[in-house]
Amino acid sequence: MKTKSFYVKLFLLIVPIIILASVPFIEGNTNSIGGGGYDLTDLFYGIYILIAIIAWIFFMIIHSLVFRKKSDVVAENSKLIVTGIVVFIIACLILFNTWIK
């Protein structure tokens, strides 16, 4: 039961990130965000990824505060929060790389 809960929570982080990260790479004849001669698509999707990660981290913190009766649950949520923070840092690096270009 513990590992199933862990994988469900990790799934809730990974799926939105994969969807948001893959959208800018889908080829299409759509207009770019920002119009004119510049494209802000990568910037906006980078911000959406950051928002998804921040919301997930807050959810994990609230979840760990509510269900902190067992030491196993706290340890499990600590792993998830650390995972979220690492993904947040990676998303920040990707976003700042987009801004620098």
Backbone as XML, in Angstrom:
<?xml version="1.0"?>
<chain id="A" units="angstrom">
  <residue number="1" name="MET">
    <atom name="N" x="0.820" y="-1.196" z="0.000"/>
    <atom name="CA" x="0.000" y="0.000" z="0.000"/>
    <atom name="C" x="0.865" y="1.261" z="0.000"/>
  </residue>
  <residue number="2" name="LYS">
    <atom name="N" x="1.993" y="1.212" z="0.708"/>
    <atom name="CA" x="2.846" y="2.391" z="0.774"/>
    <atom name="C" x="3.453" y="2.711" z="-0.590"/>
  </residue>
  <residue number="3" name="THR">
    <atom name="N" x="3.931" y="1.682" z="-1.271"/>
    <atom name="CA" x="4.554" y="1.933" z="-2.566"/>
    <atom name="C" x="3.526" y="2.356" z="-3.612"/>
  </residue>
  <residue number="4" name="LYS">
    <atom name="N" x="2.306" y="1.840" z="-3.516"/>
    <atom name="CA" x="1.257" y="2.244" z="-4.456"/>
    <atom name="C" x="0.955" y="3.731" z="-4.292"/>
  </residue>
  <residue number="5" name="SER">
    <atom name="N" x="0.849" y="4.186" z="-3.060"/>
    <atom name="CA" x="0.605" y="5.600" z="-2.792"/>
    <atom name="C" x="1.762" y="6.453" z="-3.303"/>
  </residue>
  <residue number="6" name="PHE">
    <atom name="N" x="2.973" y="5.981" z="-3.102"/>
    <atom name="CA" x="4.152" y="6.705" z="-3.572"/>
    <atom name="C" x="4.125" y="6.853" z="-5.088"/>
  </residue>
  <residue number="7" name="TYR">
    <atom name="N" x="3.815" y="5.771" z="-5.791"/>
    <atom name="CA" x="3.790" y="5.822" z="-7.250"/>
    <atom name="C" x="2.647" y="6.684" z="-7.776"/>
  </residue>
  <residue number="8" name="VAL">
    <atom name="N" x="1.525" y="6.702" z="-7.095"/>
    <atom name="CA" x="0.412" y="7.566" z="-7.511"/>
    <atom name="C" x="0.812" y="9.030" z="-7.380"/>
  </residue>
  <residue number="9" name="LYS">
    <atom name="N" x="1.446" y="9.385" z="-6.278"/>
    <atom name="CA" x="1.872" y="10.772" z="-6.078"/>
    <atom name="C" x="2.949" y="11.169" z="-7.079"/>
  </residue>
  <residue number="10" name="LEU">
    <atom name="N" x="3.864" y="10.267" z="-7.350"/>
    <atom name="CA" x="4.900" y="10.551" z="-8.334"/>
    <atom name="C" x="4.297" y="10.676" z="-9.732"/>
  </residue>
  <residue number="11" name="PHE">
    <atom name="N" x="3.286" y="9.875" z="-10.037"/>
    <atom name="CA" x="2.566" y="9.949" z="-11.306"/>
    <atom name="C" x="1.905" y="11.319" z="-11.464"/>
  </residue>
  <residue number="12" name="LEU">
    <atom name="N" x="1.371" y="11.867" z="-10.361"/>
    <atom name="CA" x="0.729" y="13.178" z="-10.408"/>
    <atom name="C" x="1.721" y="14.296" z="-10.693"/>
  </residue>
  <residue number="13" name="LEU">
    <atom name="N" x="2.989" y="14.058" z="-10.467"/>
    <atom name="CA" x="4.011" y="15.038" z="-10.823"/>
    <atom name="C" x="4.496" y="14.830" z="-12.252"/>
  </residue>
  <residue number="14" name="ILE">
    <atom name="N" x="4.732" y="13.600" z="-12.623"/>
    <atom name="CA" x="5.394" y="13.311" z="-13.892"/>
    <atom name="C" x="4.496" y="13.568" z="-15.096"/>
  </residue>
  <residue number="15" name="VAL">
    <atom name="N" x="3.237" y="13.176" z="-15.035"/>
    <atom name="CA" x="2.355" y="13.297" z="-16.205"/>
    <atom name="C" x="2.159" y="14.755" z="-16.644"/>
  </residue>
  <residue number="16" name="PRO">
    <atom name="N" x="1.804" y="15.694" z="-15.745"/>
    <atom name="CA" x="1.666" y="17.080" z="-16.224"/>
    <atom name="C" x="2.969" y="17.668" z="-16.752"/>
  </residue>
  <residue number="17" name="ILE">
    <atom name="N" x="4.085" y="17.294" z="-16.140"/>
    <atom name="CA" x="5.365" y="17.825" z="-16.597"/>
    <atom name="C" x="5.687" y="17.314" z="-17.998"/>
  </residue>
  <residue number="18" name="ILE">
    <atom name="N" x="5.436" y="16.043" z="-18.251"/>
    <atom name="CA" x="5.696" y="15.490" z="-19.585"/>
    <atom name="C" x="4.795" y="16.159" z="-20.620"/>
  </residue>
  <residue number="19" name="ILE">
    <atom name="N" x="3.533" y="16.345" z="-20.275"/>
    <atom name="CA" x="2.604" y="16.986" z="-21.214"/>
    <atom name="C" x="3.032" y="18.417" z="-21.502"/>
  </residue>
  <residue number="20" name="LEU">
    <atom name="N" x="3.331" y="19.184" z="-20.446"/>
    <atom name="CA" x="3.709" y="20.578" z="-20.646"/>
    <atom name="C" x="5.063" y="20.713" z="-21.337"/>
  </residue>
  <residue number="21" name="ALA">
    <atom name="N" x="5.969" y="19.799" z="-21.069"/>
    <atom name="CA" x="7.289" y="19.884" z="-21.696"/>
    <atom name="C" x="7.254" y="19.476" z="-23.162"/>
  </residue>
  <residue number="22" name="SER">
    <atom name="N" x="6.313" y="18.625" z="-23.545"/>
    <atom name="CA" x="6.274" y="18.159" z="-24.930"/>
    <atom name="C" x="5.463" y="19.065" z="-25.848"/>
  </residue>
  <residue number="23" name="VAL">
    <atom name="N" x="4.605" y="19.901" z="-25.317"/>
    <atom name="CA" x="3.744" y="20.743" z="-26.156"/>
    <atom name="C" x="4.538" y="21.680" z="-27.065"/>
  </residue>
  <residue number="24" name="PRO">
    <atom name="N" x="5.582" y="22.366" z="-26.589"/>
    <atom name="CA" x="6.292" y="23.266" z="-27.515"/>
    <atom name="C" x="6.985" y="22.550" z="-28.668"/>
  </residue>
  <residue number="25" name="PHE">
    <atom name="N" x="7.248" y="21.252" z="-28.536"/>
    <atom name="CA" x="7.966" y="20.529" z="-29.576"/>
    <atom name="C" x="7.044" y="19.930" z="-30.626"/>
  </residue>
  <residue number="26" name="ILE">
    <atom name="N" x="5.741" y="20.010" z="-30.409"/>
    <atom name="CA" x="4.792" y="19.485" z="-31.386"/>
    <atom name="C" x="4.727" y="20.465" z="-32.554"/>
  </residue>
  <residue number="27" name="GLU">
    <atom name="N" x="4.998" y="19.955" z="-33.727"/>
    <atom name="CA" x="4.990" y="20.808" z="-34.916"/>
    <atom name="C" x="3.557" y="21.099" z="-35.332"/>
  </residue>
  <residue number="28" name="GLY">
    <atom name="N" x="3.332" y="22.294" z="-35.763"/>
    <atom name="CA" x="2.010" y="22.649" z="-36.240"/>
    <atom name="C" x="2.039" y="24.006" z="-36.906"/>
  </residue>
  <residue number="29" name="ASN">
    <atom name="N" x="0.944" y="24.366" z="-37.482"/>
    <atom name="CA" x="0.830" y="25.655" z="-38.143"/>
    <atom name="C" x="0.116" y="26.658" z="-37.256"/>
  </residue>
  <residue number="30" name="THR">
    <atom name="N" x="0.378" y="26.593" z="-35.980"/>
    <atom name="CA" x="-0.272" y="27.514" z="-35.061"/>
    <atom name="C" x="0.553" y="28.781" z="-34.933"/>
  </residue>
  <residue number="31" name="ASN">
    <atom name="N" x="-0.098" y="29.835" z="-34.555"/>
    <atom name="CA" x="0.598" y="31.093" z="-34.331"/>
    <atom name="C" x="1.416" y="31.007" z="-33.054"/>
  </residue>
  <residue number="32" name="SER">
    <atom name="N" x="2.488" y="31.748" z="-33.024"/>
    <atom name="CA" x="3.317" y="31.749" z="-31.830"/>
    <atom name="C" x="2.710" y="32.678" z="-30.785"/>
  </residue>
  <residue number="33" name="ILE">
    <atom name="N" x="3.009" y="32.382" z="-29.537"/>
    <atom name="CA" x="2.551" y="33.245" z="-28.452"/>
    <atom name="C" x="3.455" y="34.463" z="-28.436"/>
  </residue>
  <residue number="34" name="GLY">
    <atom name="N" x="2.886" y="35.642" z="-28.471"/>
    <atom name="CA" x="3.667" y="36.869" z="-28.455"/>
    <atom name="C" x="3.516" y="37.657" z="-29.734"/>
  </residue>
  <residue number="35" name="GLY">
    <atom name="N" x="3.229" y="36.968" z="-30.818"/>
    <atom name="CA" x="3.018" y="37.652" z="-32.082"/>
    <atom name="C" x="4.267" y="38.375" z="-32.559"/>
  </residue>
  <residue number="36" name="GLY">
    <atom name="N" x="4.139" y="39.080" z="-33.637"/>
    <atom name="CA" x="5.271" y="39.843" z="-34.146"/>
    <atom name="C" x="6.422" y="38.953" z="-34.565"/>
  </residue>
  <residue number="37" name="GLY">
    <atom name="N" x="7.617" y="39.460" z="-34.377"/>
    <atom name="CA" x="8.805" y="38.722" z="-34.782"/>
    <atom name="C" x="9.435" y="37.911" z="-33.673"/>
  </residue>
  <residue number="38" name="TYR">
    <atom name="N" x="8.787" y="37.817" z="-32.549"/>
    <atom name="CA" x="9.366" y="37.070" z="-31.431"/>
    <atom name="C" x="8.390" y="35.994" z="-30.980"/>
  </residue>
  <residue number="39" name="ASP">
    <atom name="N" x="8.913" y="35.000" z="-30.309"/>
    <atom name="CA" x="8.102" y="33.866" z="-29.875"/>
    <atom name="C" x="8.301" y="33.654" z="-28.381"/>
  </residue>
  <residue number="40" name="LEU">
    <atom name="N" x="7.231" y="33.707" z="-27.636"/>
    <atom name="CA" x="7.290" y="33.517" z="-26.184"/>
    <atom name="C" x="6.754" y="32.160" z="-25.759"/>
  </residue>
  <residue number="41" name="THR">
    <atom name="N" x="6.601" y="31.234" z="-26.705"/>
    <atom name="CA" x="6.012" y="29.935" z="-26.401"/>
    <atom name="C" x="6.807" y="29.189" z="-25.342"/>
  </residue>
  <residue number="42" name="ASP">
    <atom name="N" x="8.126" y="29.099" z="-25.521"/>
    <atom name="CA" x="8.952" y="28.380" z="-24.545"/>
    <atom name="C" x="8.867" y="29.020" z="-23.167"/>
  </residue>
  <residue number="43" name="LEU">
    <atom name="N" x="8.849" y="30.331" z="-23.127"/>
    <atom name="CA" x="8.752" y="31.033" z="-21.851"/>
    <atom name="C" x="7.442" y="30.715" z="-21.146"/>
  </residue>
  <residue number="44" name="PHE">
    <atom name="N" x="6.337" y="30.767" z="-21.873"/>
    <atom name="CA" x="5.042" y="30.497" z="-21.252"/>
    <atom name="C" x="4.921" y="29.051" z="-20.786"/>
  </residue>
  <residue number="45" name="TYR">
    <atom name="N" x="5.385" y="28.105" z="-21.600"/>
    <atom name="CA" x="5.310" y="26.715" z="-21.165"/>
    <atom name="C" x="6.270" y="26.439" z="-20.017"/>
  </residue>
  <residue number="46" name="GLY">
    <atom name="N" x="7.392" y="27.124" z="-19.981"/>
    <atom name="CA" x="8.284" y="27.011" z="-18.828"/>
    <atom name="C" x="7.619" y="27.517" z="-17.560"/>
  </residue>
  <residue number="47" name="ILE">
    <atom name="N" x="6.889" y="28.621" z="-17.679"/>
    <atom name="CA" x="6.161" y="29.155" z="-16.522"/>
    <atom name="C" x="5.045" y="28.203" z="-16.108"/>
  </residue>
  <residue number="48" name="TYR">
    <atom name="N" x="4.347" y="27.609" z="-17.076"/>
    <atom name="CA" x="3.299" y="26.637" z="-16.739"/>
    <atom name="C" x="3.874" y="25.428" z="-16.011"/>
  </residue>
  <residue number="49" name="ILE">
    <atom name="N" x="5.062" y="24.977" z="-16.437"/>
    <atom name="CA" x="5.704" y="23.858" z="-15.751"/>
    <atom name="C" x="6.048" y="24.251" z="-14.320"/>
  </residue>
  <residue number="50" name="LEU">
    <atom name="N" x="6.576" y="25.454" z="-14.132"/>
    <atom name="CA" x="6.900" y="25.909" z="-12.775"/>
    <atom name="C" x="5.653" y="25.988" z="-11.905"/>
  </residue>
  <residue number="51" name="ILE">
    <atom name="N" x="4.558" y="26.472" z="-12.455"/>
    <atom name="CA" x="3.309" y="26.554" z="-11.689"/>
    <atom name="C" x="2.830" y="25.164" z="-11.303"/>
  </residue>
  <residue number="52" name="ALA">
    <atom name="N" x="2.918" y="24.206" z="-12.228"/>
    <atom name="CA" x="2.499" y="22.835" z="-11.913"/>
    <atom name="C" x="3.369" y="22.238" z="-10.822"/>
  </residue>
  <residue number="53" name="ILE">
    <atom name="N" x="4.671" y="22.473" z="-10.880"/>
    <atom name="CA" x="5.574" y="21.926" z="-9.870"/>
    <atom name="C" x="5.343" y="22.583" z="-8.519"/>
  </residue>
  <residue number="54" name="ILE">
    <atom name="N" x="5.159" y="23.899" z="-8.494"/>
    <atom name="CA" x="4.910" y="24.595" z="-7.227"/>
    <atom name="C" x="3.608" y="24.120" z="-6.608"/>
  </residue>
  <residue number="55" name="ALA">
    <atom name="N" x="2.564" y="23.959" z="-7.419"/>
    <atom name="CA" x="1.290" y="23.451" z="-6.886"/>
    <atom name="C" x="1.463" y="22.046" z="-6.333"/>
  </residue>
  <residue number="56" name="TRP">
    <atom name="N" x="2.245" y="21.208" z="-7.016"/>
    <atom name="CA" x="2.476" y="19.844" z="-6.547"/>
    <atom name="C" x="3.252" y="19.842" z="-5.233"/>
  </residue>
  <residue number="57" name="ILE">
    <atom name="N" x="4.264" y="20.706" z="-5.116"/>
    <atom name="CA" x="5.044" y="20.779" z="-3.876"/>
    <atom name="C" x="4.158" y="21.231" z="-2.720"/>
  </residue>
  <residue number="58" name="PHE">
    <atom name="N" x="3.313" y="22.242" z="-2.933"/>
    <atom name="CA" x="2.405" y="22.684" z="-1.869"/>
    <atom name="C" x="1.436" y="21.576" z="-1.476"/>
  </residue>
  <residue number="59" name="PHE">
    <atom name="N" x="0.938" y="20.836" z="-2.458"/>
    <atom name="CA" x="0.056" y="19.712" z="-2.154"/>
    <atom name="C" x="0.773" y="18.676" z="-1.300"/>
  </residue>
  <residue number="60" name="MET">
    <atom name="N" x="2.021" y="18.375" z="-1.635"/>
    <atom name="CA" x="2.779" y="17.386" z="-0.858"/>
    <atom name="C" x="3.067" y="17.885" z="0.555"/>
  </residue>
  <residue number="61" name="ILE">
    <atom name="N" x="3.351" y="19.172" z="0.707"/>
    <atom name="CA" x="3.599" y="19.717" z="2.047"/>
    <atom name="C" x="2.335" y="19.647" z="2.887"/>
  </residue>
  <residue number="62" name="ILE">
    <atom name="N" x="1.208" y="20.055" z="2.326"/>
    <atom name="CA" x="-0.060" y="19.989" z="3.064"/>
    <atom name="C" x="-0.409" y="18.548" z="3.376"/>
  </residue>
  <residue number="63" name="HIS">
    <atom name="N" x="-0.201" y="17.660" z="2.424"/>
    <atom name="CA" x="-0.488" y="16.243" z="2.647"/>
    <atom name="C" x="0.387" y="15.675" z="3.763"/>
  </residue>
  <residue number="64" name="SER">
    <atom name="N" x="1.651" y="16.054" z="3.789"/>
    <atom name="CA" x="2.536" y="15.537" z="4.836"/>
    <atom name="C" x="2.176" y="16.110" z="6.199"/>
  </residue>
  <residue number="65" name="LEU">
    <atom name="N" x="1.654" y="17.327" z="6.244"/>
    <atom name="CA" x="1.237" y="17.897" z="7.529"/>
    <atom name="C" x="-0.040" y="17.249" z="8.048"/>
  </residue>
  <residue number="66" name="VAL">
    <atom name="N" x="-0.941" y="16.902" z="7.148"/>
    <atom name="CA" x="-2.203" y="16.289" z="7.559"/>
    <atom name="C" x="-1.998" y="14.839" z="7.985"/>
  </residue>
  <residue number="67" name="PHE">
    <atom name="N" x="-1.185" y="14.104" z="7.259"/>
    <atom name="CA" x="-0.995" y="12.678" z="7.522"/>
    <atom name="C" x="0.369" y="12.390" z="8.134"/>
  </residue>
  <residue number="68" name="ARG">
    <atom name="N" x="0.750" y="13.121" z="9.141"/>
    <atom name="CA" x="2.067" y="12.919" z="9.740"/>
    <atom name="C" x="2.034" y="12.038" z="10.977"/>
  </residue>
  <residue number="69" name="LYS">
    <atom name="N" x="1.011" y="11.229" z="11.142"/>
    <atom name="CA" x="0.885" y="10.385" z="12.321"/>
    <atom name="C" x="1.867" y="9.223" z="12.300"/>
  </residue>
  <residue number="70" name="LYS">
    <atom name="N" x="2.164" y="8.698" z="11.135"/>
    <atom name="CA" x="3.077" y="7.571" z="11.021"/>
    <atom name="C" x="4.419" y="8.058" z="10.488"/>
  </residue>
  <residue number="71" name="SER">
    <atom name="N" x="5.469" y="7.477" z="10.999"/>
    <atom name="CA" x="6.795" y="7.885" z="10.529"/>
    <atom name="C" x="7.016" y="7.482" z="9.075"/>
  </residue>
  <residue number="72" name="ASP">
    <atom name="N" x="6.399" y="6.389" z="8.636"/>
    <atom name="CA" x="6.551" y="5.960" z="7.246"/>
    <atom name="C" x="5.956" y="6.976" z="6.282"/>
  </residue>
  <residue number="73" name="VAL">
    <atom name="N" x="4.822" y="7.540" z="6.642"/>
    <atom name="CA" x="4.168" y="8.514" z="5.770"/>
    <atom name="C" x="5.017" y="9.773" z="5.666"/>
  </residue>
  <residue number="74" name="VAL">
    <atom name="N" x="5.580" y="10.205" z="6.779"/>
    <atom name="CA" x="6.422" y="11.399" z="6.755"/>
    <atom name="C" x="7.668" y="11.149" z="5.908"/>
  </residue>
  <residue number="75" name="ALA">
    <atom name="N" x="8.264" y="9.993" z="6.055"/>
    <atom name="CA" x="9.448" y="9.671" z="5.255"/>
    <atom name="C" x="9.100" y="9.603" z="3.772"/>
  </residue>
  <residue number="76" name="GLU">
    <atom name="N" x="7.950" y="9.018" z="3.458"/>
    <atom name="CA" x="7.520" y="8.923" z="2.063"/>
    <atom name="C" x="7.273" y="10.303" z="1.476"/>
  </residue>
  <residue number="77" name="ASN">
    <atom name="N" x="6.592" y="11.152" z="2.223"/>
    <atom name="CA" x="6.310" y="12.490" z="1.725"/>
    <atom name="C" x="7.576" y="13.329" z="1.635"/>
  </residue>
  <residue number="78" name="SER">
    <atom name="N" x="8.526" y="13.081" z="2.510"/>
    <atom name="CA" x="9.795" y="13.795" z="2.420"/>
    <atom name="C" x="10.510" y="13.457" z="1.117"/>
  </residue>
  <residue number="79" name="LYS">
    <atom name="N" x="10.468" y="12.201" z="0.730"/>
    <atom name="CA" x="11.070" y="11.802" z="-0.544"/>
    <atom name="C" x="10.387" y="12.507" z="-1.709"/>
  </residue>
  <residue number="80" name="LEU">
    <atom name="N" x="9.065" y="12.575" z="-1.657"/>
    <atom name="CA" x="8.332" y="13.225" z="-2.742"/>
    <atom name="C" x="8.608" y="14.722" z="-2.787"/>
  </residue>
  <residue number="81" name="ILE">
    <atom name="N" x="8.708" y="15.352" z="-1.632"/>
    <atom name="CA" x="8.975" y="16.788" z="-1.600"/>
    <atom name="C" x="10.373" y="17.075" z="-2.136"/>
  </residue>
  <residue number="82" name="VAL">
    <atom name="N" x="11.333" y="16.259" z="-1.766"/>
    <atom name="CA" x="12.690" y="16.431" z="-2.295"/>
    <atom name="C" x="12.695" y="16.227" z="-3.808"/>
  </residue>
  <residue number="83" name="THR">
    <atom name="N" x="11.960" y="15.230" z="-4.286"/>
    <atom name="CA" x="11.848" y="15.007" z="-5.729"/>
    <atom name="C" x="11.251" y="16.229" z="-6.417"/>
  </residue>
  <residue number="84" name="GLY">
    <atom name="N" x="10.203" y="16.793" z="-5.830"/>
    <atom name="CA" x="9.578" y="17.982" z="-6.398"/>
    <atom name="C" x="10.512" y="19.175" z="-6.428"/>
  </residue>
  <residue number="85" name="ILE">
    <atom name="N" x="11.299" y="19.345" z="-5.379"/>
    <atom name="CA" x="12.236" y="20.467" z="-5.336"/>
    <atom name="C" x="13.320" y="20.307" z="-6.400"/>
  </residue>
  <residue number="86" name="VAL">
    <atom name="N" x="13.798" y="19.090" z="-6.588"/>
    <atom name="CA" x="14.807" y="18.843" z="-7.625"/>
    <atom name="C" x="14.228" y="19.129" z="-9.007"/>
  </residue>
  <residue number="87" name="VAL">
    <atom name="N" x="13.004" y="18.681" z="-9.256"/>
    <atom name="CA" x="12.363" y="18.953" z="-10.545"/>
    <atom name="C" x="12.131" y="20.454" z="-10.716"/>
  </residue>
  <residue number="88" name="PHE">
    <atom name="N" x="11.793" y="21.148" z="-9.634"/>
    <atom name="CA" x="11.613" y="22.598" z="-9.668"/>
    <atom name="C" x="12.913" y="23.290" z="-10.075"/>
  </residue>
  <residue number="89" name="ILE">
    <atom name="N" x="14.017" y="22.862" z="-9.508"/>
    <atom name="CA" x="15.309" y="23.460" z="-9.849"/>
    <atom name="C" x="15.646" y="23.207" z="-11.315"/>
  </residue>
  <residue number="90" name="ILE">
    <atom name="N" x="15.387" y="21.997" z="-11.790"/>
    <atom name="CA" x="15.648" y="21.686" z="-13.196"/>
    <atom name="C" x="14.769" y="22.541" z="-14.105"/>
  </residue>
  <residue number="91" name="ALA">
    <atom name="N" x="13.499" y="22.712" z="-13.736"/>
    <atom name="CA" x="12.600" y="23.547" z="-14.542"/>
    <atom name="C" x="13.064" y="25.000" z="-14.536"/>
  </residue>
  <residue number="92" name="CYS">
    <atom name="N" x="13.564" y="25.482" z="-13.402"/>
    <atom name="CA" x="14.097" y="26.850" z="-13.345"/>
    <atom name="C" x="15.291" y="27.004" z="-14.279"/>
  </residue>
  <residue number="93" name="LEU">
    <atom name="N" x="16.165" y="26.014" z="-14.284"/>
    <atom name="CA" x="17.317" y="26.079" z="-15.181"/>
    <atom name="C" x="16.884" y="26.094" z="-16.640"/>
  </residue>
  <residue number="94" name="ILE">
    <atom name="N" x="15.885" y="25.284" z="-16.976"/>
    <atom name="CA" x="15.369" y="25.272" z="-18.348"/>
    <atom name="C" x="14.734" y="26.620" z="-18.684"/>
  </residue>
  <residue number="95" name="LEU">
    <atom name="N" x="13.977" y="27.172" z="-17.742"/>
    <atom name="CA" x="13.313" y="28.455" z="-17.975"/>
    <atom name="C" x="14.330" y="29.573" z="-18.139"/>
  </residue>
  <residue number="96" name="PHE">
    <atom name="N" x="15.348" y="29.615" z="-17.285"/>
    <atom name="CA" x="16.356" y="30.662" z="-17.403"/>
    <atom name="C" x="17.167" y="30.506" z="-18.683"/>
  </residue>
  <residue number="97" name="ASN">
    <atom name="N" x="17.377" y="29.282" z="-19.111"/>
    <atom name="CA" x="18.051" y="29.048" z="-20.376"/>
    <atom name="C" x="17.208" y="29.597" z="-21.523"/>
  </residue>
  <residue number="98" name="THR">
    <atom name="N" x="15.892" y="29.479" z="-21.416"/>
    <atom name="CA" x="14.992" y="30.029" z="-22.431"/>
    <atom name="C" x="15.079" y="31.550" z="-22.445"/>
  </residue>
  <residue number="99" name="TRP">
    <atom name="N" x="15.158" y="32.162" z="-21.274"/>
    <atom name="CA" x="15.242" y="33.622" z="-21.205"/>
    <atom name="C" x="16.560" y="34.144" z="-21.760"/>
  </residue>
  <residue number="100" name="ILE">
    <atom name="N" x="17.639" y="33.394" z="-21.563"/>
    <atom name="CA" x="18.953" y="33.853" z="-21.994"/>
    <atom name="C" x="19.073" y="33.827" z="-23.509"/>
  </residue>
  <residue number="101" name="LYS">
    <atom name="N" x="18.412" y="32.884" z="-24.172"/>
    <atom name="CA" x="18.514" y="32.760" z="-25.634"/>
    <atom name="C" x="18.079" y="33.992" z="-26.278"/>
  </residue>
</chain>
